[in-house]
């Protein structure tokens, strides 16, 4: 592994009741996070991030996807997906972005779940224990609002100042009781209103 991994963390939650009402079917969300040493830390302003991206992102993506698919019981159980990265306080947000915003990283996940949608994301700077949000959407339909869902987690000791936390998230369904419609209904309503 070109990136130095300090640890890998997993997070799983299952929503059974939402808004005081039991779900027809519980929704399971999971995330796999790799805490890596920031390869650009301590080097000053680095103009070209590409060598490290080429060296480590594909292997890291494949590793995280393999673990996440296993936790979800197979790629066929993943309906919504997303990604996130948090760089430590001595790094740049561009460092976090550099790891997750490359096809070398993300295509492992898209291919594993045979997705059509882009991977929604967050990337930010933070310190140990910071809130990590992984926004997700339906893997095949960007307009399906029922699957606009966010997994939130934290890692008590990460990221350290010289680290990046890299996360992929998955859900086996959308929100438990979705009732706001989808983007396509809004487009039809707006078109009708303009006639």
N, C-alpha and C positions, 0 to 999 in steps of 0.2 A: 504494500500500500504506500503510495507516494506521500499521502497526507499522514501525519502522525496522529493517530486516534488515541485519546486518553481514556475514553469510555463510550459505551453505547447504552442509551437509556430507552426504555419502552414505556408507553402510557396507554391504558385502555380504560374506557368507560362505557357503560351501557345505560341508556335512558329508558326507564320503565314507566315513569309517571311524569307528565309535563302539564303545568297549569292546573294541577289537582285532578287531572283525568288520566286514567291508565291508557297506555298505548295499545293499539290493536296488535302491534308487533314492536318489540323493543328495537332501539337503534343502537348499534355498536360503533364506536369511534376508536381509532387507535393511531398512535404515532410512534415512529422510531427516530431517535435523535442521535447523531454522532457528534461528540465533542472533540473537535480537532484543533491542533496547534495552527494558528494563523500563519500561513507560509510567507506573508508579506510583513509580519510584525518586526519592528526594529530596523527596517531597511530604509526609513524615510519615505518620501513620496516616490512610489514606483510607477513609472509611465506605462510599462507594458506588463499586464497581469497574465498574458496568454501562456507563457511557459509553464507556470504552475497549474493553470486551468487544464492545459493539455496533459500535464503529467498526472493529475490526481482525480479530476472530477468524474470521469467515466467509471473508474473503479469504485469510487465512493458511492455513486448513484446505484451501481449494480448491487453493492453490499446492502445498502439501506432498503432497496426495493425487495430484495430476496427475504430479508427479515420481516418486513411489513406484510408482504403477501403471505408468509407463513403464519403470522399472528392472526390475519384475517381469514385463515382457513382456505386460501386459494384466491387467485385474481378474479375469479367469477363472482366473488362475494363483495367486490369493491364497486360501489355505485358513484361515490363522490371522492374527490381527491384534491390535494393541495400541497404546498411546500412553504417553508419558512427558513430564515437564517438570522441569527443574532451574532453580531461581532462584539468582542469585548471592548472595554473603554479605551484601549490604546490602539484600536484599529479603525479603519474607515468603513462606512456602510458599503462602499464600493467593493470591499473585500468580501463581505457577506454576499453581495449581489454576484460577484465573480464566480462563486462556487455554485450557486443554484440557477443562475440565468445563463445557462449554456445547454445546448442540445445534448452535449456529451453527458450531462447529468440527468436532465429531465426525460430524455427519450427512453431511458431504461424503464421508467414508470409508465409512460404513455404506451410503450410497446407491450409491457406486461399485462396491462388491463385493456389493451386494444381501444384506446381512447381517441376521441375526436376533438374534445375541448382542450384549450390551453390549460396549463396548471396555474391556478390563481396562487397568490403569494403574499408574504410580508417579508421585509428585510429591515432590520433596525440595529441600533447599538444598545447595549445594556450590560449590566454586571450580574454577578451570581444571583440566582433566584428571581431574575426578571421574568415577567409574564411573557410567555411565548404563545402567540396566536397563530394557528394554522387555518386560514380560510379555505373553504372547499366549495366546489361546485360539481354538478353532475358531469361525469367523465365524457358523456356523449352529447349533452344538450346544455349549452351555456345559458339558455333562457328559462330553464326549469328552476324557478325560485324555491321550490320545496327543498332543493338540495344546496341552497346557499346556507351553509352551516359552518360553524367555527369551533375547532377544538382548542382548548386553552390548557396550558401546562406550564410547569417550571422545573428547573433543575437547581437544587439548592446551591451548588458550588460552581455553576457554569452559566455564562462563559467567564473564565478568568480574563484578565486584561489582554492576554496574548492568545486568546482562543476564538473560535467560531463554533456556534452550535448550528448544525445543519439538520433539518427535520423534514420528513415526509409524513403526511397524514392521510387517513382513509376512513370512510364510513360505509356501512352496508345499507344505508338508507338516507333519507332526508330528515328534516325536522319531524318530530313525532306527530304533531297535529297541524300540518300546513294548511293555510286557508287565505292566502293573499293572492292567489292566482299566479299566472306566469307572464313573462314579458310579451308573449304573442297576443294575449288577451288585451294588454294595455295598448299595443300597437293598433289593434282593431278598433278599440274604443276611441282612441285619439283620431283615427282616420274617419270614423263615423261622426265624431263631433265637429270635424272640419268641413263636412259636406253641407 
